[in-house]
Structure formats: C-alpha cells, structure tokens
Amino acid sequence: MADQKIGQLLDTLGVTVDLDEGDMVTDAHVLLKVVKPDGTASLVKAVSESLDWITLIGMLTAALHIENSGYTNARDDDQ
C-alpha cells in the first residue's frame, strides 16, 4: 500500500471545518474508516508531518472529551 495525499478524498466526503478569518491550522490527525474490496472494514489514521506524539495524544484526548460531553467555546460564554 502506498502513501496517498487525502485532501481531495476529504473534499469528496464533504469534510468541512468552521474556522474564523485569520485562523491558522498547524496540525491534523485524520481517522478514516476504510471498507476493503472483500467487505471488511478497518480504521486508518493519517497525521500531518509536523505532528509530534505529545500533541497527537492531546488532540485525541480533547476529541474524546468533546465527543463525550460537548464543547463550548469560552469566548462565546462571555458574550
């Protein structure tokens, strides 16, 4: 299996993100469900080149927290 760029694939799947003007994305961790030709499913992960393992663990932990309990932006609470 060869490494593939996945930007166009994510576009095809309709993946979007809500960013404010001036926001700068610095790292990415992508989890993909892949269905093989024989019908079996697997999970595949992809990360940006600059993503270190400490930041990856932090991103995963934050994602689990958000999925399990929701997320409220502290800036939005003050308004």
PDB file as gemmi writes it, atoms N, CA and C in Angstrom:
CRYST1    1.000    1.000    1.000  90.00  90.00  90.00 P 1                      
ATOM      1  N   MET A   1       0.845  -1.171   0.000  1.00  0.00           N  
ATOM      2  CA  MET A   1       0.000   0.000   0.000  1.00  0.00           C  
ATOM      3  C   MET A   1       0.895   1.241   0.000  1.00  0.00           C  
ATOM      4  N   ALA A   2       0.615   2.185  -0.868  1.00  0.00           N  
ATOM      5  CA  ALA A   2       1.430   3.395  -0.997  1.00  0.00           C  
ATOM      6  C   ALA A   2       0.755   4.568  -0.294  1.00  0.00           C  
ATOM      7  N   ASP A   3       1.569   5.471   0.264  1.00  0.00           N  
ATOM      8  CA  ASP A   3       1.033   6.691   0.852  1.00  0.00           C  
ATOM      9  C   ASP A   3       0.330   7.510  -0.216  1.00  0.00           C  
ATOM     10  N   GLN A   4      -0.795   8.115   0.160  1.00  0.00           N  
ATOM     11  CA  GLN A   4      -1.567   8.929  -0.767  1.00  0.00           C  
ATOM     12  C   GLN A   4      -1.942  10.241  -0.098  1.00  0.00           C  
ATOM     13  N   LYS A   5      -1.953  11.315  -0.858  1.00  0.00           N  
ATOM     14  CA  LYS A   5      -2.481  12.586  -0.375  1.00  0.00           C  
ATOM     15  C   LYS A   5      -3.995  12.421  -0.240  1.00  0.00           C  
ATOM     16  N   ILE A   6      -4.585  12.973   0.831  1.00  0.00           N  
ATOM     17  CA  ILE A   6      -6.014  12.719   1.061  1.00  0.00           C  
ATOM     18  C   ILE A   6      -6.882  13.977   1.032  1.00  0.00           C  
ATOM     19  N   GLY A   7      -6.315  15.114   0.662  1.00  0.00           N  
ATOM     20  CA  GLY A   7      -7.097  16.347   0.610  1.00  0.00           C  
ATOM     21  C   GLY A   7      -8.323  16.224  -0.269  1.00  0.00           C  
ATOM     22  N   GLN A   8      -8.145  15.731  -1.492  1.00  0.00           N  
ATOM     23  CA  GLN A   8      -9.264  15.597  -2.425  1.00  0.00           C  
ATOM     24  C   GLN A   8     -10.268  14.559  -1.920  1.00  0.00           C  
ATOM     25  N   LEU A   9      -9.783  13.500  -1.300  1.00  0.00           N  
ATOM     26  CA  LEU A   9     -10.664  12.487  -0.732  1.00  0.00           C  
ATOM     27  C   LEU A   9     -11.550  13.099   0.350  1.00  0.00           C  
ATOM     28  N   LEU A  10     -10.957  13.896   1.229  1.00  0.00           N  
ATOM     29  CA  LEU A  10     -11.743  14.554   2.279  1.00  0.00           C  
ATOM     30  C   LEU A  10     -12.762  15.513   1.673  1.00  0.00           C  
ATOM     31  N   ASP A  11     -12.369  16.215   0.614  1.00  0.00           N  
ATOM     32  CA  ASP A  11     -13.306  17.099  -0.083  1.00  0.00           C  
ATOM     33  C   ASP A  11     -14.480  16.300  -0.649  1.00  0.00           C  
ATOM     34  N   THR A  12     -14.186  15.165  -1.255  1.00  0.00           N  
ATOM     35  CA  THR A  12     -15.226  14.312  -1.842  1.00  0.00           C  
ATOM     36  C   THR A  12     -16.199  13.806  -0.777  1.00  0.00           C  
ATOM     37  N   LEU A  13     -15.678  13.546   0.426  1.00  0.00           N  
ATOM     38  CA  LEU A  13     -16.523  13.078   1.527  1.00  0.00           C  
ATOM     39  C   LEU A  13     -17.307  14.211   2.180  1.00  0.00           C  
ATOM     40  N   GLY A  14     -17.029  15.454   1.770  1.00  0.00           N  
ATOM     41  CA  GLY A  14     -17.748  16.597   2.318  1.00  0.00           C  
ATOM     42  C   GLY A  14     -17.253  17.044   3.681  1.00  0.00           C  
ATOM     43  N   VAL A  15     -16.000  16.751   4.004  1.00  0.00           N  
ATOM     44  CA  VAL A  15     -15.432  17.147   5.287  1.00  0.00           C  
ATOM     45  C   VAL A  15     -15.213  18.659   5.278  1.00  0.00           C  
ATOM     46  N   THR A  16     -15.767  19.335   6.298  1.00  0.00           N  
ATOM     47  CA  THR A  16     -15.588  20.772   6.432  1.00  0.00           C  
ATOM     48  C   THR A  16     -15.193  21.102   7.865  1.00  0.00           C  
ATOM     49  N   VAL A  17     -14.702  22.296   8.066  1.00  0.00           N  
ATOM     50  CA  VAL A  17     -14.343  22.766   9.405  1.00  0.00           C  
ATOM     51  C   VAL A  17     -14.728  24.241   9.503  1.00  0.00           C  
ATOM     52  N   ASP A  18     -15.161  24.666  10.683  1.00  0.00           N  
ATOM     53  CA  ASP A  18     -15.556  26.053  10.923  1.00  0.00           C  
ATOM     54  C   ASP A  18     -14.350  26.810  11.463  1.00  0.00           C  
ATOM     55  N   LEU A  19     -13.752  27.652  10.626  1.00  0.00           N  
ATOM     56  CA  LEU A  19     -12.593  28.442  11.015  1.00  0.00           C  
ATOM     57  C   LEU A  19     -12.922  29.921  10.891  1.00  0.00           C  
ATOM     58  N   ASP A  20     -12.368  30.709  11.787  1.00  0.00           N  
ATOM     59  CA  ASP A  20     -12.505  32.164  11.699  1.00  0.00           C  
ATOM     60  C   ASP A  20     -11.424  32.720  10.792  1.00  0.00           C  
ATOM     61  N   GLU A  21     -11.671  33.896  10.232  1.00  0.00           N  
ATOM     62  CA  GLU A  21     -10.667  34.534   9.392  1.00  0.00           C  
ATOM     63  C   GLU A  21      -9.403  34.757  10.212  1.00  0.00           C  
ATOM     64  N   GLY A  22      -8.274  34.398   9.653  1.00  0.00           N  
ATOM     65  CA  GLY A  22      -7.005  34.555  10.332  1.00  0.00           C  
ATOM     66  C   GLY A  22      -6.561  33.333  11.117  1.00  0.00           C  
ATOM     67  N   ASP A  23      -7.470  32.347  11.310  1.00  0.00           N  
ATOM     68  CA  ASP A  23      -7.082  31.115  11.994  1.00  0.00           C  
ATOM     69  C   ASP A  23      -6.042  30.382  11.161  1.00  0.00           C  
ATOM     70  N   MET A  24      -5.057  29.769  11.812  1.00  0.00           N  
ATOM     71  CA  MET A  24      -4.010  29.043  11.109  1.00  0.00           C  
ATOM     72  C   MET A  24      -3.981  27.593  11.602  1.00  0.00           C  
ATOM     73  N   VAL A  25      -4.284  26.674  10.721  1.00  0.00           N  
ATOM     74  CA  VAL A  25      -4.222  25.254  11.059  1.00  0.00           C  
ATOM     75  C   VAL A  25      -2.761  24.833  11.054  1.00  0.00           C  
ATOM     76  N   THR A  26      -2.320  24.191  12.146  1.00  0.00           N  
ATOM     77  CA  THR A  26      -0.913  23.818  12.253  1.00  0.00           C  
ATOM     78  C   THR A  26      -0.684  22.317  12.229  1.00  0.00           C  
ATOM     79  N   ASP A  27      -1.673  21.540  12.636  1.00  0.00           N  
ATOM     80  CA  ASP A  27      -1.522  20.092  12.682  1.00  0.00           C  
ATOM     81  C   ASP A  27      -2.855  19.433  12.364  1.00  0.00           C  
ATOM     82  N   ALA A  28      -2.783  18.170  11.941  1.00  0.00           N  
ATOM     83  CA  ALA A  28      -4.005  17.426  11.656  1.00  0.00           C  
ATOM     84  C   ALA A  28      -3.820  15.961  12.002  1.00  0.00           C  
ATOM     85  N   HIS A  29      -4.896  15.379  12.508  1.00  0.00           N  
ATOM     86  CA  HIS A  29      -4.970  13.938  12.753  1.00  0.00           C  
ATOM     87  C   HIS A  29      -6.280  13.496  12.141  1.00  0.00           C  
ATOM     88  N   VAL A  30      -6.225  12.601  11.192  1.00  0.00           N  
ATOM     89  CA  VAL A  30      -7.409  12.166  10.460  1.00  0.00           C  
ATOM     90  C   VAL A  30      -7.596  10.672  10.692  1.00  0.00           C  
ATOM     91  N   LEU A  31      -8.815  10.287  11.050  1.00  0.00           N  
ATOM     92  CA  LEU A  31      -9.158   8.885  11.235  1.00  0.00           C  
ATOM     93  C   LEU A  31     -10.146   8.502  10.143  1.00  0.00           C  
ATOM     94  N   LEU A  32      -9.808   7.482   9.376  1.00  0.00           N  
ATOM     95  CA  LEU A  32     -10.619   7.069   8.233  1.00  0.00           C  
ATOM     96  C   LEU A  32     -11.151   5.655   8.425  1.00  0.00           C  
ATOM     97  N   LYS A  33     -12.421   5.462   8.102  1.00  0.00           N  
ATOM     98  CA  LYS A  33     -12.978   4.107   8.025  1.00  0.00           C  
ATOM     99  C   LYS A  33     -12.829   3.668   6.577  1.00  0.00           C  
ATOM    100  N   VAL A  34     -12.185   2.534   6.378  1.00  0.00           N  
ATOM    101  CA  VAL A  34     -11.920   2.017   5.036  1.00  0.00           C  
ATOM    102  C   VAL A  34     -12.607   0.667   4.887  1.00  0.00           C  
ATOM    103  N   VAL A  35     -13.385   0.517   3.819  1.00  0.00           N  
ATOM    104  CA  VAL A  35     -14.007  -0.769   3.510  1.00  0.00           C  
ATOM    105  C   VAL A  35     -13.221  -1.403   2.373  1.00  0.00           C  
ATOM    106  N   LYS A  36     -12.698  -2.567   2.646  1.00  0.00           N  
ATOM    107  CA  LYS A  36     -11.878  -3.299   1.670  1.00  0.00           C  
ATOM    108  C   LYS A  36     -12.778  -3.952   0.612  1.00  0.00           C  
ATOM    109  N   PRO A  37     -12.203  -4.351  -0.518  1.00  0.00           N  
ATOM    110  CA  PRO A  37     -12.995  -5.000  -1.575  1.00  0.00           C  
ATOM    111  C   PRO A  37     -13.749  -6.252  -1.092  1.00  0.00           C  
ATOM    112  N   ASP A  38     -13.203  -6.936  -0.078  1.00  0.00           N  
ATOM    113  CA  ASP A  38     -13.881  -8.139   0.421  1.00  0.00           C  
ATOM    114  C   ASP A  38     -14.969  -7.824   1.449  1.00  0.00           C  
ATOM    115  N   GLY A  39     -15.203  -6.527   1.716  1.00  0.00           N  
ATOM    116  CA  GLY A  39     -16.262  -6.121   2.626  1.00  0.00           C  
ATOM    117  C   GLY A  39     -15.821  -5.879   4.058  1.00  0.00           C  
ATOM    118  N   THR A  40     -14.591  -6.227   4.391  1.00  0.00           N  
ATOM    119  CA  THR A  40     -14.118  -5.976   5.751  1.00  0.00           C  
ATOM    120  C   THR A  40     -13.821  -4.485   5.929  1.00  0.00           C  
ATOM    121  N   ALA A  41     -13.995  -4.022   7.148  1.00  0.00           N  
ATOM    122  CA  ALA A  41     -13.750  -2.611   7.451  1.00  0.00           C  
ATOM    123  C   ALA A  41     -12.566  -2.486   8.392  1.00  0.00           C  
ATOM    124  N   SER A  42     -11.835  -1.408   8.240  1.00  0.00           N  
ATOM    125  CA  SER A  42     -10.711  -1.142   9.130  1.00  0.00           C  
ATOM    126  C   SER A  42     -10.613   0.359   9.361  1.00  0.00           C  
ATOM    127  N   LEU A  43      -9.843   0.738  10.369  1.00  0.00           N  
ATOM    128  CA  LEU A  43      -9.560   2.140  10.635  1.00  0.00           C  
ATOM    129  C   LEU A  43      -8.129   2.432  10.234  1.00  0.00           C  
ATOM    130  N   VAL A  44      -7.934   3.577   9.609  1.00  0.00           N  
ATOM    131  CA  VAL A  44      -6.609   4.009   9.181  1.00  0.00           C  
ATOM    132  C   VAL A  44      -6.433   5.436   9.674  1.00  0.00           C  
ATOM    133  N   LYS A  45      -5.253   5.746  10.214  1.00  0.00           N  
ATOM    134  CA  LYS A  45      -5.015   7.110  10.662  1.00  0.00           C  
ATOM    135  C   LYS A  45      -3.958   7.767   9.798  1.00  0.00           C  
ATOM    136  N   ALA A  46      -4.091   9.077   9.694  1.00  0.00           N  
ATOM    137  CA  ALA A  46      -3.115   9.881   8.975  1.00  0.00           C  
ATOM    138  C   ALA A  46      -2.833  11.110   9.819  1.00  0.00           C  
ATOM    139  N   VAL A  47      -1.590  11.561   9.817  1.00  0.00           N  
ATOM    140  CA  VAL A  47      -1.229  12.750  10.584  1.00  0.00           C  
ATOM    141  C   VAL A  47      -0.387  13.671   9.718  1.00  0.00           C  
ATOM    142  N   SER A  48      -0.422  14.948  10.060  1.00  0.00           N  
ATOM    143  CA  SER A  48       0.422  15.903   9.356  1.00  0.00           C  
ATOM    144  C   SER A  48       1.878  15.646   9.714  1.00  0.00           C  
ATOM    145  N   GLU A  49       2.764  16.054   8.822  1.00  0.00           N  
ATOM    146  CA  GLU A  49       4.197  15.775   9.004  1.00  0.00           C  
ATOM    147  C   GLU A  49       4.770  16.352  10.288  1.00  0.00           C  
ATOM    148  N   SER A  50       4.255  17.498  10.715  1.00  0.00           N  
ATOM    149  CA  SER A  50       4.833  18.163  11.881  1.00  0.00           C  
ATOM    150  C   SER A  50       4.214  17.713  13.206  1.00  0.00           C  
ATOM    151  N   LEU A  51       3.224  16.845  13.174  1.00  0.00           N  
ATOM    152  CA  LEU A  51       2.521  16.446  14.394  1.00  0.00           C  
ATOM    153  C   LEU A  51       3.383  15.517  15.240  1.00  0.00           C  
ATOM    154  N   ASP A  52       3.720  15.975  16.459  1.00  0.00           N  
ATOM    155  CA  ASP A  52       4.506  15.145  17.366  1.00  0.00           C  
ATOM    156  C   ASP A  52       3.559  14.308  18.235  1.00  0.00           C  
ATOM    157  N   TRP A  53       4.089  13.278  18.876  1.00  0.00           N  
ATOM    158  CA  TRP A  53       3.242  12.333  19.591  1.00  0.00           C  
ATOM    159  C   TRP A  53       2.568  12.956  20.810  1.00  0.00           C  
ATOM    160  N   ILE A  54       3.198  13.919  21.445  1.00  0.00           N  
ATOM    161  CA  ILE A  54       2.582  14.560  22.608  1.00  0.00           C  
ATOM    162  C   ILE A  54       1.346  15.351  22.171  1.00  0.00           C  
ATOM    163  N   THR A  55       1.466  16.124  21.116  1.00  0.00           N  
ATOM    164  CA  THR A  55       0.330  16.884  20.602  1.00  0.00           C  
ATOM    165  C   THR A  55      -0.755  15.938  20.106  1.00  0.00           C  
ATOM    166  N   LEU A  56      -0.357  14.840  19.469  1.00  0.00           N  
ATOM    167  CA  LEU A  56      -1.331  13.851  18.994  1.00  0.00           C  
ATOM    168  C   LEU A  56      -2.163  13.301  20.154  1.00  0.00           C  
ATOM    169  N   ILE A  57      -1.514  12.922  21.258  1.00  0.00           N  
ATOM    170  CA  ILE A  57      -2.236  12.412  22.422  1.00  0.00           C  
ATOM    171  C   ILE A  57      -3.184  13.483  22.969  1.00  0.00           C  
ATOM    172  N   GLY A  58      -2.716  14.725  23.017  1.00  0.00           N  
ATOM    173  CA  GLY A  58      -3.570  15.823  23.477  1.00  0.00           C  
ATOM    174  C   GLY A  58      -4.778  16.021  22.579  1.00  0.00           C  
ATOM    175  N   MET A  59      -4.572  15.962  21.268  1.00  0.00           N  
ATOM    176  CA  MET A  59      -5.682  16.125  20.326  1.00  0.00           C  
ATOM    177  C   MET A  59      -6.687  14.986  20.468  1.00  0.00           C  
ATOM    178  N   LEU A  60      -6.197  13.764  20.612  1.00  0.00           N  
ATOM    179  CA  LEU A  60      -7.091  12.623  20.784  1.00  0.00           C  
ATOM    180  C   LEU A  60      -7.888  12.729  22.076  1.00  0.00           C  
ATOM    181  N   THR A  61      -7.225  13.122  23.152  1.00  0.00           N  
ATOM    182  CA  THR A  61      -7.896  13.276  24.442  1.00  0.00           C  
ATOM    183  C   THR A  61      -8.967  14.357  24.363  1.00  0.00           C  
ATOM    184  N   ALA A  62      -8.642  15.477  23.743  1.00  0.00           N  
ATOM    185  CA  ALA A  62      -9.609  16.560  23.582  1.00  0.00           C  
ATOM    186  C   ALA A  62     -10.782  16.118  22.714  1.00  0.00           C  
ATOM    187  N   ALA A  63     -10.505  15.388  21.637  1.00  0.00           N  
ATOM    188  CA  ALA A  63     -11.580  14.910  20.758  1.00  0.00           C  
ATOM    189  C   ALA A  63     -12.523  13.979  21.506  1.00  0.00           C  
ATOM    190  N   LEU A  64     -11.992  13.083  22.314  1.00  0.00           N  
ATOM    191  CA  LEU A  64     -12.836  12.194  23.113  1.00  0.00           C  
ATOM    192  C   LEU A  64     -13.691  12.987  24.089  1.00  0.00           C  
ATOM    193  N   HIS A  65     -13.111  13.977  24.735  1.00  0.00           N  
ATOM    194  CA  HIS A  65     -13.858  14.807  25.676  1.00  0.00           C  
ATOM    195  C   HIS A  65     -14.985  15.555  24.961  1.00  0.00           C  
ATOM    196  N   ILE A  66     -14.673  16.142  23.810  1.00  0.00           N  
ATOM    197  CA  ILE A  66     -15.683  16.884  23.052  1.00  0.00           C  
ATOM    198  C   ILE A  66     -16.804  15.953  22.604  1.00  0.00           C  
ATOM    199  N   GLU A  67     -16.467  14.783  22.077  1.00  0.00           N  
ATOM    200  CA  GLU A  67     -17.480  13.838  21.610  1.00  0.00           C  
ATOM    201  C   GLU A  67     -18.348  13.321  22.755  1.00  0.00           C  
ATOM    202  N   ASN A  68     -17.747  13.132  23.937  1.00  0.00           N  
ATOM    203  CA  ASN A  68     -18.481  12.578  25.067  1.00  0.00           C  
ATOM    204  C   ASN A  68     -19.299  13.596  25.840  1.00  0.00           C  
ATOM    205  N   SER A  69     -18.867  14.867  25.849  1.00  0.00           N  
ATOM    206  CA  SER A  69     -19.570  15.832  26.687  1.00  0.00           C  
ATOM    207  C   SER A  69     -19.874  17.157  26.004  1.00  0.00           C  
ATOM    208  N   GLY A  70     -19.520  17.296  24.763  1.00  0.00           N  
ATOM    209  CA  GLY A  70     -19.780  18.544  24.055  1.00  0.00           C  
ATOM    210  C   GLY A  70     -18.676  19.562  24.301  1.00  0.00           C  
ATOM    211  N   TYR A  71     -18.753  20.663  23.608  1.00  0.00           N  
ATOM    212  CA  TYR A  71     -17.722  21.695  23.689  1.00  0.00           C  
ATOM    213  C   TYR A  71     -18.395  23.052  23.614  1.00  0.00           C  
ATOM    214  N   THR A  72     -18.017  23.918  24.512  1.00  0.00           N  
ATOM    215  CA  THR A  72     -18.477  25.286  24.481  1.00  0.00           C  
ATOM    216  C   THR A  72     -17.248  26.178  24.455  1.00  0.00           C  
ATOM    217  N   ASN A  73     -17.206  27.071  23.496  1.00  0.00           N  
ATOM    218  CA  ASN A  73     -16.086  27.987  23.381  1.00  0.00           C  
ATOM    219  C   ASN A  73     -16.181  29.006  24.505  1.00  0.00           C  
ATOM    220  N   ALA A  74     -15.156  29.116  25.331  1.00  0.00           N  
ATOM    221  CA  ALA A  74     -15.161  30.026  26.475  1.00  0.00           C  
ATOM    222  C   ALA A  74     -15.390  31.470  26.026  1.00  0.00           C  
ATOM    223  N   ARG A  75     -14.896  31.834  24.845  1.00  0.00           N  
ATOM    224  CA  ARG A  75     -15.116  33.201  24.337  1.00  0.00           C  
ATOM    225  C   ARG A  75     -16.594  33.456  24.122  1.00  0.00           C  
ATOM    226  N   ASP A  76     -17.345  32.456  23.669  1.00  0.00           N  
ATOM    227  CA  ASP A  76     -18.763  32.619  23.413  1.00  0.00           C  
ATOM    228  C   ASP A  76     -19.567  32.753  24.702  1.00  0.00           C  
ATOM    229  N   ASP A  77     -19.096  32.147  25.795  1.00  0.00           N  
ATOM    230  CA  ASP A  77     -19.787  32.224  27.079  1.00  0.00           C  
ATOM    231  C   ASP A  77     -19.761  33.634  27.661  1.00  0.00           C  
ATOM    232  N   ASP A  78     -18.706  34.386  27.373  1.00  0.00           N  
ATOM    233  CA  ASP A  78     -18.550  35.721  27.949  1.00  0.00           C  
ATOM    234  C   ASP A  78     -19.423  36.764  27.263  1.00  0.00           C  
ATOM    235  N   GLN A  79     -19.999  36.454  26.134  1.00  0.00           N  
ATOM    236  CA  GLN A  79     -20.768  37.446  25.379  1.00  0.00           C  
ATOM    237  C   GLN A  79     -22.224  37.413  25.721  1.00  0.00           C  
TER     238      GLN A  79                                                      
END                                                                             
